[in-house]
Amino acid sequence: MNTKDHSFFQVKVQTRACKTEIERLGPKEFRIKITTPPVKGAANREVIKLLARYLDVPPSSLEIVKGKTSTQKMIAISPPIP
């Protein structure tokens, strides 16, 4: 999904995994496993950091727009990518 200012990604997050990894399931869909527990936003920060590194964009260009307390998240990236 894209708008003029953002692209959106669906992300499924597994916290407290044995190892950190990211898997691209489709053009706009990811599965991310992180070792960080979901405490006080630490897991969300780790997801943003890992996804930014994977997409080679600054973390400040990513924002969780839906699912901040869920394993299913929608993340916006600005500026949009094709």
Secondary structure, DSSP 8 states (H G I E B T S, - for coil): -B-SS-EEEEEEEE-S-SS-EEEEEETTEEEEE-SS-SSTTHHHHHHHHHHHHHHTS-GGGEEEEE-TTSSEEEEEESS---
